[in-house]
Amino acid sequence: MSFRHPDQLLLPWSPRYSISTQRVMEMLDVSAQTVTRLIEDGSLKAYKVRNKLTSPWRINYDSVIAYVDEMHNRAGLDRRF
């Protein structure tokens, strides 16, 4: 019988590289509805913690940085992070 290595989690992204909706709201200075809209339209990569409608989102940190970089490029600004 083989056991799964404890560091091998069954999540789409590593929890070390995912952040909460609240943290994304603070980083982007937007509302929870805007973060949800960005997730639904594919601008931010995220997953639900549980398979329930009311379950919180965990957002991939790299996708937030990529989104900010894209917005800065569109506006002709320097990189933020």
N, CA, C and O atoms as CSV, one atom per row, in Angstrom:
chain,resi,resn,atom,element,x,y,z
A,1,MET,N,N,0.846,-1.173,0.000
A,1,MET,CA,C,0.000,0.000,0.000
A,1,MET,C,C,0.890,1.234,0.000
A,1,MET,O,O,1.843,1.316,0.774
A,2,SER,N,N,0.581,2.194,-0.866
A,2,SER,CA,C,1.379,3.424,-0.889
A,2,SER,C,C,0.531,4.593,-0.390
A,2,SER,O,O,-0.674,4.669,-0.632
A,3,PHE,N,N,1.186,5.470,0.291
A,3,PHE,CA,C,0.507,6.634,0.827
A,3,PHE,C,C,0.938,7.875,0.061
A,3,PHE,O,O,2.056,7.950,-0.450
A,4,ARG,N,N,0.052,8.828,-0.008
A,4,ARG,CA,C,0.333,10.085,-0.657
A,4,ARG,C,C,1.270,10.905,0.226
A,4,ARG,O,O,1.109,10.944,1.446
A,5,HIS,N,N,2.234,11.549,-0.390
A,5,HIS,CA,C,3.160,12.414,0.340
A,5,HIS,C,C,2.355,13.556,0.961
A,5,HIS,O,O,1.495,14.115,0.281
A,6,PRO,N,N,2.595,13.928,2.226
A,6,PRO,CA,C,1.792,14.971,2.873
A,6,PRO,C,C,1.849,16.327,2.181
A,6,PRO,O,O,0.899,17.104,2.278
A,7,ASP,N,N,2.942,16.628,1.484
A,7,ASP,CA,C,3.034,17.923,0.800
A,7,ASP,C,C,2.274,17.942,-0.510
A,7,ASP,O,O,2.073,19.007,-1.094
A,8,GLN,N,N,1.852,16.790,-0.976
A,8,GLN,CA,C,1.156,16.701,-2.241
A,8,GLN,C,C,-0.333,16.905,-1.979
A,8,GLN,O,O,-1.043,15.966,-1.620
A,9,LEU,N,N,-0.789,18.114,-2.157
A,9,LEU,CA,C,-2.176,18.450,-1.880
A,9,LEU,C,C,-3.038,18.238,-3.123
A,9,LEU,O,O,-2.536,18.232,-4.247
A,10,LEU,N,N,-4.306,18.068,-2.911
A,10,LEU,CA,C,-5.230,17.850,-4.014
A,10,LEU,C,C,-5.927,19.154,-4.391
A,10,LEU,O,O,-7.151,19.189,-4.518
A,11,LEU,N,N,-5.170,20.203,-4.567
A,11,LEU,CA,C,-5.705,21.511,-4.933
A,11,LEU,C,C,-5.153,21.921,-6.289
A,11,LEU,O,O,-4.076,21.472,-6.681
A,12,PRO,N,N,-5.883,22.774,-7.013
A,12,PRO,CA,C,-5.394,23.215,-8.319
A,12,PRO,C,C,-4.112,24.044,-8.240
A,12,PRO,O,O,-3.292,24.012,-9.159
A,13,TRP,N,N,-3.938,24.792,-7.135
A,13,TRP,CA,C,-2.730,25.586,-6.939
A,13,TRP,C,C,-2.240,25.359,-5.529
A,13,TRP,O,O,-2.986,24.914,-4.656
A,14,SER,N,N,-1.004,25.665,-5.324
A,14,SER,CA,C,-0.444,25.536,-3.987
A,14,SER,C,C,-1.070,26.588,-3.073
A,14,SER,O,O,-1.201,27.745,-3.474
A,15,PRO,N,N,-1.457,26.215,-1.861
A,15,PRO,CA,C,-2.018,27.206,-0.930
A,15,PRO,C,C,-1.035,28.330,-0.610
A,15,PRO,O,O,-1.445,29.421,-0.213
A,16,ARG,N,N,0.269,28.064,-0.784
A,16,ARG,CA,C,1.260,29.105,-0.529
A,16,ARG,C,C,1.152,30.242,-1.541
A,16,ARG,O,O,1.559,31.370,-1.261
A,17,TYR,N,N,0.606,29.946,-2.708
A,17,TYR,CA,C,0.537,30.931,-3.778
A,17,TYR,C,C,-0.889,31.372,-4.070
A,17,TYR,O,O,-1.160,31.905,-5.146
A,18,SER,N,N,-1.788,31.162,-3.144
A,18,SER,CA,C,-3.158,31.631,-3.312
A,18,SER,C,C,-3.502,32.585,-2.180
A,18,SER,O,O,-3.002,32.457,-1.063
A,19,ILE,N,N,-4.357,33.533,-2.487
A,19,ILE,CA,C,-4.740,34.548,-1.505
A,19,ILE,C,C,-6.254,34.661,-1.448
A,19,ILE,O,O,-6.956,34.186,-2.341
A,20,SER,N,N,-6.746,35.285,-0.406
A,20,SER,CA,C,-8.184,35.405,-0.195
A,20,SER,C,C,-8.775,36.528,-1.035
A,20,SER,O,O,-8.061,37.392,-1.545
A,21,THR,N,N,-10.082,36.491,-1.165
A,21,THR,CA,C,-10.807,37.545,-1.878
A,21,THR,C,C,-10.589,38.884,-1.184
A,21,THR,O,O,-10.433,39.910,-1.846
A,22,GLN,N,N,-10.577,38.878,0.131
A,22,GLN,CA,C,-10.373,40.112,0.892
A,22,GLN,C,C,-9.028,40.749,0.558
A,22,GLN,O,O,-8.939,41.964,0.381
A,23,ARG,N,N,-7.995,39.939,0.473
A,23,ARG,CA,C,-6.653,40.462,0.157
A,23,ARG,C,C,-6.612,41.028,-1.261
A,23,ARG,O,O,-5.987,42.062,-1.496
A,24,VAL,N,N,-7.271,40.361,-2.205
A,24,VAL,CA,C,-7.331,40.869,-3.582
A,24,VAL,C,C,-8.097,42.185,-3.615
A,24,VAL,O,O,-7.719,43.102,-4.346
A,25,MET,N,N,-9.169,42.289,-2.832
A,25,MET,CA,C,-9.928,43.546,-2.753
A,25,MET,C,C,-9.028,44.679,-2.285
A,25,MET,O,O,-9.098,45.786,-2.818
A,26,GLU,N,N,-8.184,44.412,-1.293
A,26,GLU,CA,C,-7.268,45.432,-0.781
A,26,GLU,C,C,-6.201,45.788,-1.816
A,26,GLU,O,O,-5.884,46.962,-2.006
A,27,MET,N,N,-5.649,44.778,-2.480
A,27,MET,CA,C,-4.584,45.019,-3.459
A,27,MET,C,C,-5.078,45.847,-4.641
A,27,MET,O,O,-4.390,46.758,-5.103
A,28,LEU,N,N,-6.283,45.522,-5.131
A,28,LEU,CA,C,-6.807,46.188,-6.319
A,28,LEU,C,C,-7.706,47.371,-5.993
A,28,LEU,O,O,-8.083,48.128,-6.888
A,29,ASP,N,N,-8.052,47.537,-4.724
A,29,ASP,CA,C,-8.952,48.599,-4.268
A,29,ASP,C,C,-10.293,48.525,-5.008
A,29,ASP,O,O,-10.761,49.501,-5.596
A,30,VAL,N,N,-10.891,47.328,-4.954
A,30,VAL,CA,C,-12.179,47.083,-5.606
A,30,VAL,C,C,-13.102,46.370,-4.624
A,30,VAL,O,O,-12.689,45.993,-3.528
A,31,SER,N,N,-14.366,46.189,-5.035
A,31,SER,CA,C,-15.350,45.517,-4.188
A,31,SER,C,C,-15.296,44.007,-4.390
A,31,SER,O,O,-14.635,43.509,-5.301
A,32,ALA,N,N,-16.006,43.293,-3.521
A,32,ALA,CA,C,-16.083,41.834,-3.630
A,32,ALA,C,C,-16.775,41.428,-4.929
A,32,ALA,O,O,-16.409,40.424,-5.540
A,33,GLN,N,N,-17.773,42.204,-5.355
A,33,GLN,CA,C,-18.468,41.907,-6.598
A,33,GLN,C,C,-17.531,42.030,-7.798
A,33,GLN,O,O,-17.633,41.247,-8.743
A,34,THR,N,N,-16.626,42.996,-7.771
A,34,THR,CA,C,-15.670,43.162,-8.865
A,34,THR,C,C,-14.705,41.992,-8.911
A,34,THR,O,O,-14.392,41.495,-9.993
A,35,VAL,N,N,-14.225,41.541,-7.754
A,35,VAL,CA,C,-13.323,40.387,-7.711
A,35,VAL,C,C,-14.044,39.162,-8.270
A,35,VAL,O,O,-13.466,38.418,-9.063
A,36,THR,N,N,-15.285,38.944,-7.873
A,36,THR,CA,C,-16.067,37.817,-8.389
A,36,THR,C,C,-16.242,37.927,-9.899
A,36,THR,O,O,-16.134,36.926,-10.606
A,37,ARG,N,N,-16.509,39.118,-10.396
A,37,ARG,CA,C,-16.664,39.320,-11.843
A,37,ARG,C,C,-15.364,39.010,-12.570
A,37,ARG,O,O,-15.386,38.390,-13.633
A,38,LEU,N,N,-14.226,39.435,-12.013
A,38,LEU,CA,C,-12.925,39.155,-12.624
A,38,LEU,C,C,-12.630,37.657,-12.655
A,38,LEU,O,O,-12.021,37.157,-13.601
A,39,ILE,N,N,-13.064,36.946,-11.617
A,39,ILE,CA,C,-12.893,35.496,-11.586
A,39,ILE,C,C,-13.776,34.845,-12.649
A,39,ILE,O,O,-13.325,33.972,-13.389
A,40,GLU,N,N,-15.030,35.274,-12.718
A,40,GLU,CA,C,-15.973,34.674,-13.654
A,40,GLU,C,C,-15.626,34.947,-15.111
A,40,GLU,O,O,-15.884,34.105,-15.971
A,41,ASP,N,N,-15.045,36.113,-15.403
A,41,ASP,CA,C,-14.691,36.388,-16.803
A,41,ASP,C,C,-13.299,35.874,-17.170
A,41,ASP,O,O,-12.855,36.043,-18.305
A,42,GLY,N,N,-12.606,35.244,-16.206
A,42,GLY,CA,C,-11.335,34.596,-16.498
A,42,GLY,C,C,-10.109,35.469,-16.323
A,42,GLY,O,O,-8.999,35.026,-16.616
A,43,SER,N,N,-10.275,36.692,-15.857
A,43,SER,CA,C,-9.122,37.571,-15.637
A,43,SER,C,C,-8.271,37.115,-14.464
A,43,SER,O,O,-7.055,37.311,-14.459
A,44,LEU,N,N,-8.907,36.508,-13.469
A,44,LEU,CA,C,-8.199,35.970,-12.311
A,44,LEU,C,C,-8.459,34.468,-12.218
A,44,LEU,O,O,-9.594,34.021,-12.383
A,45,LYS,N,N,-7.419,33.698,-11.957
A,45,LYS,CA,C,-7.566,32.257,-11.772
A,45,LYS,C,C,-7.866,32.009,-10.301
A,45,LYS,O,O,-7.170,32.513,-9.419
A,46,ALA,N,N,-8.909,31.228,-10.047
A,46,ALA,CA,C,-9.320,30.983,-8.667
A,46,ALA,C,C,-10.033,29.643,-8.562
A,46,ALA,O,O,-10.427,29.048,-9.565
A,47,TYR,N,N,-10.187,29.185,-7.335
A,47,TYR,CA,C,-10.942,27.971,-7.077
A,47,TYR,C,C,-11.715,28.135,-5.789
A,47,TYR,O,O,-11.341,28.926,-4.922
A,48,LYS,N,N,-12.799,27.381,-5.668
A,48,LYS,CA,C,-13.597,27.376,-4.452
A,48,LYS,C,C,-12.946,26.444,-3.442
A,48,LYS,O,O,-12.412,25.398,-3.808
A,49,VAL,N,N,-12.989,26.821,-2.185
A,49,VAL,CA,C,-12.399,26.000,-1.131
A,49,VAL,C,C,-13.185,24.691,-0.992
A,49,VAL,O,O,-12.594,23.623,-0.836
A,50,ARG,N,N,-14.495,24.778,-1.048
A,50,ARG,CA,C,-15.358,23.603,-1.008
A,50,ARG,C,C,-16.277,23.638,-2.215
A,50,ARG,O,O,-16.348,24.648,-2.916
A,51,ASN,N,N,-16.963,22.569,-2.455
A,51,ASN,CA,C,-17.850,22.488,-3.606
A,51,ASN,C,C,-19.247,23.018,-3.273
A,51,ASN,O,O,-20.246,22.387,-3.620
A,52,LYS,N,N,-19.321,24.144,-2.620
A,52,LYS,CA,C,-20.604,24.729,-2.250
A,52,LYS,C,C,-20.689,26.143,-2.814
A,52,LYS,O,O,-19.667,26.791,-3.040
A,53,LEU,N,N,-21.890,26.608,-3.034
A,53,LEU,CA,C,-22.108,27.935,-3.608
A,53,LEU,C,C,-21.568,29.043,-2.705
A,53,LEU,O,O,-21.049,30.045,-3.197
A,54,THR,N,N,-21.684,28.872,-1.396
A,54,THR,CA,C,-21.261,29.916,-0.455
A,54,THR,C,C,-19.799,29.787,-0.039
A,54,THR,O,O,-19.322,30.556,0.796
A,55,SER,N,N,-19.096,28.836,-0.604
A,55,SER,CA,C,-17.696,28.617,-0.256
A,55,SER,C,C,-16.838,29.798,-0.728
A,55,SER,O,O,-17.090,30.360,-1.793
A,56,PRO,N,N,-15.830,30.172,0.058
A,56,PRO,CA,C,-14.980,31.303,-0.345
A,56,PRO,C,C,-14.045,30.929,-1.499
A,56,PRO,O,O,-13.721,29.759,-1.704
A,57,TRP,N,N,-13.628,31.941,-2.237
A,57,TRP,CA,C,-12.671,31.764,-3.327
A,57,TRP,C,C,-11.252,31.865,-2.794
A,57,TRP,O,O,-11.000,32.588,-1.831
A,58,ARG,N,N,-10.325,31.147,-3.411
A,58,ARG,CA,C,-8.885,31.341,-3.222
A,58,ARG,C,C,-8.344,31.711,-4.593
A,58,ARG,O,O,-8.536,30.974,-5.560
A,59,ILE,N,N,-7.668,32.851,-4.679
A,59,ILE,CA,C,-7.215,33.392,-5.947
A,59,ILE,C,C,-5.716,33.154,-6.099
A,59,ILE,O,O,-4.946,33.356,-5.160
A,60,ASN,N,N,-5.318,32.726,-7.280
A,60,ASN,CA,C,-3.914,32.494,-7.591
A,60,ASN,C,C,-3.192,33.841,-7.588
A,60,ASN,O,O,-3.564,34.752,-8.327
A,61,TYR,N,N,-2.157,33.961,-6.752
A,61,TYR,CA,C,-1.418,35.214,-6.603
A,61,TYR,C,C,-0.795,35.666,-7.924
A,61,TYR,O,O,-0.820,36.853,-8.249
A,62,ASP,N,N,-0.238,34.725,-8.681
A,62,ASP,CA,C,0.391,35.072,-9.958
A,62,ASP,C,C,-0.603,35.664,-10.943
A,62,ASP,O,O,-0.240,36.527,-11.741
A,63,SER,N,N,-1.868,35.208,-10.900
A,63,SER,CA,C,-2.859,35.764,-11.814
A,63,SER,C,C,-3.214,37.203,-11.433
A,63,SER,O,O,-3.541,38.009,-12.304
A,64,VAL,N,N,-3.150,37.529,-10.144
A,64,VAL,CA,C,-3.400,38.916,-9.714
A,64,VAL,C,C,-2.278,39.826,-10.214
A,64,VAL,O,O,-2.535,40.921,-10.716
A,65,ILE,N,N,-1.035,39.368,-10.075
A,65,ILE,CA,C,0.113,40.149,-10.542
A,65,ILE,C,C,0.042,40.328,-12.056
A,65,ILE,O,O,0.309,41.418,-12.563
A,66,ALA,N,N,-0.317,39.265,-12.785
A,66,ALA,CA,C,-0.449,39.352,-14.239
A,66,ALA,C,C,-1.556,40.338,-14.631
A,66,ALA,O,O,-1.408,41.090,-15.595
A,67,TYR,N,N,-2.660,40.331,-13.884
A,67,TYR,CA,C,-3.765,41.262,-14.157
A,67,TYR,C,C,-3.320,42.712,-13.937
A,67,TYR,O,O,-3.620,43.584,-14.752
A,68,VAL,N,N,-2.609,42.966,-12.845
A,68,VAL,CA,C,-2.124,44.323,-12.555
A,68,VAL,C,C,-1.135,44.765,-13.636
A,68,VAL,O,O,-1.198,45.902,-14.104
A,69,ASP,N,N,-0.228,43.879,-14.032
A,69,ASP,CA,C,0.727,44.210,-15.096
A,69,ASP,C,C,0.007,44.540,-16.401
A,69,ASP,O,O,0.374,45.486,-17.097
A,70,GLU,N,N,-1.017,43.755,-16.727
A,70,GLU,CA,C,-1.782,44.006,-17.952
A,70,GLU,C,C,-2.475,45.371,-17.906
A,70,GLU,O,O,-2.479,46.102,-18.897
A,71,MET,N,N,-3.057,45.710,-16.761
A,71,MET,CA,C,-3.732,47.004,-16.622
A,71,MET,C,C,-2.724,48.153,-16.738
A,71,MET,O,O,-3.029,49.186,-17.333
A,72,HIS,N,N,-1.538,47.976,-16.178
A,72,HIS,CA,C,-0.512,49.014,-16.272
A,72,HIS,C,C,0.002,49.152,-17.700
A,72,HIS,O,O,0.264,50.262,-18.162
A,73,ASN,N,N,0.148,48.029,-18.400
A,73,ASN,CA,C,0.575,48.095,-19.802
A,73,ASN,C,C,-0.456,48.804,-20.658
A,73,ASN,O,O,-0.099,49.603,-21.525
A,74,ARG,N,N,-1.730,48.522,-20.427
A,74,ARG,CA,C,-2.797,49.185,-21.192
A,74,ARG,C,C,-2.790,50.693,-20.963
A,74,ARG,O,O,-3.046,51.475,-21.878
A,75,ALA,N,N,-2.492,51.090,-19.714
A,75,ALA,CA,C,-2.492,52.513,-19.376
A,75,ALA,C,C,-1.156,53.187,-19.671
A,75,ALA,O,O,-1.033,54.405,-19.538
A,76,GLY,N,N,-0.154,52.402,-20.071
A,76,GLY,CA,C,1.156,52.961,-20.367
A,76,GLY,C,C,1.962,53.329,-19.139
A,76,GLY,O,O,2.807,54.222,-19.196
A,77,LEU,N,N,1.710,52.652,-18.031
A,77,LEU,CA,C,2.409,52.933,-16.773
A,77,LEU,C,C,3.510,51.908,-16.540
A,77,LEU,O,O,3.552,50.872,-17.203
A,78,ASP,N,N,4.400,52.197,-15.596
A,78,ASP,CA,C,5.446,51.264,-15.213
A,78,ASP,C,C,4.854,50.127,-14.398
A,78,ASP,O,O,3.738,50.227,-13.887
A,79,ARG,N,N,5.627,49.027,-14.282
A,79,ARG,CA,C,5.178,47.895,-13.482
A,79,ARG,C,C,4.984,48.323,-12.035
A,79,ARG,O,O,5.747,49.132,-11.507
A,80,ARG,N,N,3.969,47.777,-11.407
A,80,ARG,CA,C,3.675,48.148,-10.029
A,80,ARG,C,C,4.398,47.267,-9.032
A,80,ARG,O,O,4.910,47.763,-8.028
A,81,PHE,N,N,4.448,45.968,-9.288
A,81,PHE,CA,C,5.051,45.017,-8.338
A,81,PHE,C,C,6.338,44.503,-8.889
A,81,PHE,O,O,7.004,43.691,-8.247
